[in-house]
Amino acid sequence: MPYIAAISGSPTETSRLNGLLHEIRHAALSAGWTYNEIQVRLLPPEDLIYARFDSPAIVEANRLVAEADAVVVATPIYKASYTGVLKTFLDLIPQKGLEGKIVLPLAIGGTIAHLLALDYALKPVLAALGARHIVSGVYAQESQVTRLEGGGFALADDLAERLRAAADEWLAAAGRAASFRAAAKEGAAG
Ligand SMILES: Cc1cc2nc3c(=O)[nH]c(=O)nc-3n(C[C@H](O)[C@H](O)[C@H](O)COP(=O)(O)O)c2cc1C
């Protein structure tokens, strides 16, 4: 069964970013993928701040990333960039920890003005972590995601459509990569 690791860099429990991730999770589960989510804000803050690479919580989060065929990196836009919360975890991923993974970047901002933060801020860090296949990301505006009374989120139709299209492209690429790896492994064994 192919694996997904989603890394969420929001410090807020009820973040609208969760509405985006819910859609991605739904697409992944429907396609038969195993989906694991790392909410960075739930990792021990001291492990993140003191960069404790060997803490059990960090080792476990890194195991989920290492085992994944495909990774979602999701963040709210803060100060024209990804959040510091996200970076505290990205700093603890091994040097080439995203090598060979198919990566989907997601962001949500208060305004459209920081749309390019995906390109000038997030993607260079993903590339530094070894990611070579980064599919088209999705940038959402806060106004496109509504918190529902009693929990959950409603997404604007065009946003939901863009998320589904991005998930399709990402899962198809990850599926091809996983099949290729499995065939190569079989070939090496046989
Ligand atoms: C500290 C802080 C800085 C922010 N900086 C930006 C920014 O530079 N550009 C932007 O578009 N939105 C900015 N925002 C707005 C958030 O990106 C926006 O509210 C996003 O949807 C997060 O949603 P959430 O509060 O539901 O997690 C900022 C919000 C906070 C709290």
The ligand as an ORCA input file, in Angstrom:
! r2SCAN-3c Opt
* xyz 0 1
  C       1.252     36.276     12.275
  C       0.459     36.262     10.991
  C       1.040     36.736      9.846
  C       0.340     36.707      8.634
  N       0.951     37.168      7.513
  C       0.305     37.077      6.327
  C       0.942     37.508      5.122
  O       2.073     37.978      5.112
  N       0.247     37.354      3.951
  C      -1.008     36.851      3.901
  O      -1.573     36.717      2.812
  N      -1.647     36.457      5.044
  C      -1.015     36.570      6.242
  N      -1.651     36.166      7.388
  C      -3.016     35.631      7.298
  C      -3.017     34.124      7.282
  O      -2.216     33.587      6.249
  C      -4.450     33.634      7.062
  O      -5.224     34.046      8.146
  C      -4.494     32.157      6.826
  O      -5.716     31.859      6.228
  C      -4.354     31.369      8.095
  O      -5.617     30.933      8.423
  P      -5.998     30.315      9.813
  O      -6.014     31.458     10.787
  O      -7.324     29.753      9.563
  O      -4.946     29.316     10.167
  C      -0.977     36.206      8.608
  C      -1.580     35.746      9.787
  C      -0.871     35.770     10.967
  C      -1.524     35.261     12.219
*
